[in-house]
Amino acid sequence: MKHPRFLMIGLLGVVLAPGCAGKGEHIDIKVPVASGAVVKVATMSSATVEIQPFEDRRTDRSHFGLRHHLWGGESHFTLSGVTLSEATAEAFAEYLKRKGWNVTVAKGNRPTGADVTITGTLIDVSVDATSGIGQTALRAKNRMAVEVQNHADGSQVRETLTSAGTNQVFWFDPDDAQELLNELYNKNFEKFVSDTKLDGKILKLR
């Protein structure tokens, strides 16, 4: 008669274990990453666009989010291999290429003769995951400022892009945090494309 009780305790332990494991660790995720199949798109303009690595002005640049464990303690979301500034520029360029833009990422600070230069500032890029019994709630924010310099006429375009999102999962997986942040990056990139247009060698607001 005691077996069902022992079984319930065992199952509860399995459910709670992911919420208390690995406290204090660094959780590496790739942000942002390209998603979907690569599609060849015809170049829509002859204008050449160069993206500079974004300036990182976040308050704390040592990590970009926390996982709050069920039984207390925190782990940090971190990016390995490249800086968030470099990763953002690469992702922005990849997104624009898929839209048919003739775009490259700058290597160093030397001018390359591009028609348009895009610089950006990372204001807030963060994701938080809070584990509870049988669920993990995720919240993320992405706020960046983008500045366009047109070299043909010296004109400029400035825009601040902001997005936020939430998700709730049963089992926590780092991929959940990565997917949510990537979704916000894509929303900001999509907003930039919808608000601007290339007119000859000039990038302007619609």
N, C-alpha and C positions, 0 to 999 in steps of 0.2 A: 504493500500500500504506500510505501514511502518513495517508490521509484518515480512517480509523476512529479513529486516535489523536487527531487534531485534533478530531474530533466529540465524543469522550469528554471532552476537556478543556473544550470549549465548554459541554457539558451540565452538567459539574461547576460551572463558573462560574455558570451560571444558578441552580443549586440553592443555592450558597453566598452569592450576592449579597444575598438578603433578610436574612441573618444579620448583615451588617456595615454595612448602610446606615443612615444617619440617626442615628448615635450622638450622645448629648448633647442630643437634642431633647426637647420636651415633647409627650406624646401625650394629646390631649384625648379623654375619653370621657364619656358621660352616665351617671351612677350616682346612684340607680337610675332606671330608666325603667319605665313601665307596659307590660305585654306582654299580647297577646291581644286579642280583640274586646271592645268595651265591651258589657256585658250589664246590662240594667235589672233590678235586684233590689228586691223589695218591702222597705220599711223594717221591720226586725224589732222595733224598740223606739222609744218616744217619747223616750227619754233623749237629750239632746244632749251630744256629746263634742267637746272642743276639744283639738287637739294643738299644743303649743308647739315651736318649732324646737329641735332637739336641741343639747345642749351638747357641744362637740367637745373631748375630753380626750386625743386622740392625742398621742403624744410629738412627732411631726413633722407639722405641719398644712400644710406647703408642698406636699405631694403625698401620694398614697396607694398608691404602689407603684413598682416598677422593672422595666424590661425590660433584661435582661442580654444583650448582643450576643455573637454567636459569636466574633468576633475581639477581644473586650474592649470596655470602655466600657459606659455605662448611659444609658438614657432614662427620664424620669419620667412616670408616669401622673398627669394633673391633671384637674380639673373646672373647666370654664369657665362663666361666666354667673351661677351661684349658688354659695353655699357648700354644703358637704356636709351641714351642719346643716339648712339649709333644704330641700335636696333629699330628705333622709331623712324629714323631717316630711311633705312633700308626698306622697312615695311611700307612707308609712304610712297617710295619710288616704285615698289612692286605693284602697289594698288593702282598708281597712275599709268604704269605700263599696260596693265590689263584694260585700261580705258582708252588705250591708243595714244598715250602721250609719249613724246620722245624725251625721256628723262633719265638722268644718271645721278649717282650720289657722289658728292665731292670728296676727293682724297686730299686732305690738307687744306690750307687756306688760300692757296694760289688761284687766281682767276683762270678760268678755262675757256672763256669766250662764249659762254652760253648766253642765249637771248634773255633768259629769265632765271633769277636766282631766288630760291625759297629758303628762308631761315625760319626756325621755330623755337619756342620755349615751352618746356614741360613745367606746368604749374602744379598739377596734382595728378598722379597716377598711382592708384592704390586699390587693393582688394583685401577684404577681411572675411574670414570664415569662422563662424562660431558654432561649435559642436554642442548638440544637446542629445537627449536620449532618443535614438532612432532617427536623428535628422541633423543636417548641417546647413545653416543659413549663410549665404554668401552675399556680400554687398561690394560694389566696385564703383570707382569714379575715374573719369579721364577728362582732364582739362588742359588744353594747350593753346598757345597763341601762335599764329602763323603770319609771317610777313613776306610779301612778294616784292621783288625789285625788278622792274622792267628796264633793261639797259638801253633799249632803243630810244625811249623818250624820257627816262628818269622817273617815271611815275611809280607809285607804290600802292599796294593793297594790303590791308591789315584785317585779320579776322580772329576772333577767339572762339574756339570750338569746345563744347562741353557736352558730356554724356554721362549717364549714371544707370546702373542696372542692378537687379537682384536675382537670386536663384536659390532654390532649396533642393537638397539632395538627401538621400537616405545614408549612403556610404560616402564619406569624403574621399576624393581623389584629386591630386594636384591638377589633373587635366580639367576639372570643373572650374578652378580658378583661372586657368589659362584661357579656356574658352570664353568665359565671361569678359575678361579683359580684352581679348581679341575682338569680341563683338563690339565693344565700346570704341576701340580704335577704328574699326571699319565704319562705324556710324559717323565718327568725326571726319574721316577721310571722305565719306560719301557726301557729307554736308558741304565740305570745301568744294568738291567737284560740282555739286548742284548750284552753288552760289557764284561760281566763276565761269569764265569762258576765255578761250584763246582766240584773239582777233589778230590774225597775221602773226607778228612776233611779240604781241602785247597780251598779257594776262590781266583781265579786268573783271570787275563784278558784273553780274548779269543785270 
